[in-house]
């Protein structure tokens, strides 16, 4: 790591307040019916971020619905009490996968390296199927935004190798 990157990380906030959106139509419909819902990927995001010393400001399950995702983005970007958000799910290529389309218009800067590195790390684990993810990250209104796949293995990889190690650094620069 360069001396500049090391200094920036030292200057970055130590603890961030995260929001988590699980983007899943089936889970959302279960919630709306009052049914019990298992969300292993959302649970993993939350536990890994907490283990890294961060706090969770909110956690919601929303549908793979562009308007619902846009409303969630507007709310989180207007929140003064939030540093970063993880949107888990809806990053694939199925017609219902609209997380990326809903989030990109809100981003002031996109961090192409996030998706590129995630796909490379993913390739090492799962092979060429890694090309099917459209995971992205960016910044908006001084907040870090991460759109990651919904599989537990992808969550573990993203949070462990990228989000936990760089989110505070991203927030530091987004707020300069």
C-alpha positions in Angstrom: 0.0 0.0 0.0 1.3 3.4 -0.8 2.1 6.0 1.9 -0.7 8.2 0.6 -3.3 5.5 0.8 -2.0 4.5 4.2 -2.3 8.1 5.4 -5.8 8.5 3.9 -7.0 5.3 5.7 -5.6 6.6 9.0 -7.5 9.9 8.5 -10.8 8.1 7.5 -13.6 7.6 10.0 -13.1 4.4 12.1 -16.8 3.5 12.4 -19.4 4.0 9.8 -23.2 3.9 10.0 -24.5 1.6 7.3 -27.9 1.0 5.9 -28.7 -2.4 4.3 -31.3 -3.1 1.6 -32.0 -6.7 0.7 -33.5 -6.5 -2.8 -35.7 -9.5 -3.2 -39.2 -9.7 -4.5 -39.9 -13.1 -3.0 -38.7 -12.1 0.5 -40.6 -8.8 0.2 -43.8 -10.6 -0.7 -43.4 -13.0 2.3 -43.0 -10.0 4.6 -46.1 -8.4 3.2 -48.0 -11.6 3.9 -46.7 -11.6 7.5 -44.7 -14.7 6.9 -41.3 -15.4 8.5 -38.4 -14.7 6.2 -34.9 -16.0 6.2 -32.3 -13.7 4.8 -28.9 -15.3 5.0 -27.2 -12.7 2.8 -28.6 -9.8 4.7 -27.7 -11.5 8.0 -24.2 -12.0 6.7 -23.8 -8.3 5.5 -25.0 -7.1 8.9 -22.8 -9.5 11.0 -19.7 -8.9 8.9 -20.1 -5.1 9.1 -20.7 -5.2 12.8 -17.6 -7.5 13.3 -15.6 -4.8 11.4 -16.7 -2.2 14.0 -19.4 -0.5 12.1 -23.0 0.1 13.1 -26.2 -0.7 11.3 -28.6 2.3 11.1 -31.3 0.4 9.3 -32.0 -2.8 7.5 -34.9 -3.3 5.1 -36.1 -5.8 2.5 -37.5 -4.3 -0.6 -38.8 -5.7 -3.9 -37.0 -5.9 -7.2 -38.9 -2.8 -8.2 -37.2 0.2 -9.7 -39.5 2.8 -8.1 -39.1 1.1 -4.7 -35.3 1.1 -5.0 -35.3 4.7 -6.1 -37.5 5.7 -3.2 -35.0 3.9 -0.8 -32.1 5.7 -2.4 -33.8 9.1 -2.0 -34.5 8.4 1.6 -31.0 7.2 2.4 -29.3 10.1 0.6 -31.4 12.6 2.5 -30.5 11.0 5.8 -27.9 12.9 7.9 -27.3 9.9 10.1 -25.9 7.5 7.5 -22.4 7.0 5.9 -22.9 4.1 3.6 -25.4 1.7 2.2 -25.2 -1.9 0.8 -27.9 -3.0 -1.6 -27.8 -6.8 -1.7 -29.4 -8.4 -4.7 -30.8 -7.5 -8.1 -27.3 -7.1 -9.8 -27.7 -10.0 -12.2 -28.9 -10.0 -15.8 -32.5 -11.3 -15.4 -35.2 -8.9 -16.5 -36.2 -8.5 -12.9 -32.7 -7.4 -11.8 -33.1 -3.6 -11.8 -30.9 -2.5 -8.8 -28.2 -1.1 -11.0 -30.6 0.8 -13.3 -32.3 2.3 -10.2 -29.1 3.3 -8.4 -26.8 4.6 -11.1 -28.8 7.9 -11.7 -28.2 8.8 -8.0 -24.4 8.3 -8.1 -22.2 11.3 -8.5 -19.1 9.2 -9.0 -18.9 5.5 -10.0 -16.0 3.4 -8.7 -15.5 1.0 -11.6 -12.6 -0.7 -9.8 -15.1 -2.1 -7.2 -17.0 -4.2 -9.8 -13.8 -5.1 -11.7 -12.0 -6.3 -8.7 -15.1 -8.2 -7.3 -15.5 -10.0 -10.7 -11.8 -10.9 -10.7 -11.9 -12.2 -7.1 -15.2 -14.0 -8.0 -13.6 -15.5 -11.1 -10.9 -17.1 -8.8 -13.7 -18.7 -6.8 -16.5 -19.6 -9.3 -14.9 -19.3 -12.7 -16.4 -17.6 -15.8 -19.9 -17.2 -14.3 -18.4 -14.2 -12.6 -19.1 -12.2 -15.7 -22.9 -12.4 -15.0 -22.7 -9.9 -12.1 -23.0 -6.2 -12.5 -21.9 -5.3 -9.0 -21.0 -1.6 -8.7 -20.0 1.0 -6.1 -20.1 4.8 -6.1 -20.6 7.8 -4.0 -23.5 10.3 -3.6 -24.0 13.1 -1.2 -20.9 12.1 0.8 -22.1 8.5 1.2 -20.6 5.3 -0.1 -23.1 3.1 -2.1 -22.4 -0.6 -2.8 -24.6 -2.8 -5.0 -23.6 -6.4 -4.5 -25.0 -9.8 -5.6 -27.4 -11.6 -3.3 -25.7 -14.9 -2.9 -24.0 -15.5 0.5 -20.7 -16.4 -1.1 -20.7 -13.1 -3.1 -21.7 -11.2 0.0 -18.8 -12.7 2.0 -16.3 -11.9 -0.7 -17.5 -8.3 -1.3 -17.8 -7.4 2.4 -14.6 -9.1 3.5 -12.3 -8.1 0.6 -13.7 -4.8 -0.5 -16.3 -3.1 1.6 -14.8 -3.7 5.1 -11.4 -2.6 3.9 -12.3 0.4 1.8 -15.7 1.9 2.8 -14.2 4.4 5.3 -11.6 5.4 2.8 -14.4 6.0 0.2 -16.4 8.1 2.7 -13.4 10.2 3.6 -12.9 11.2 0.0 -16.6 11.6 -0.8 -16.8 14.2 2.0 -13.8 16.3 1.0 
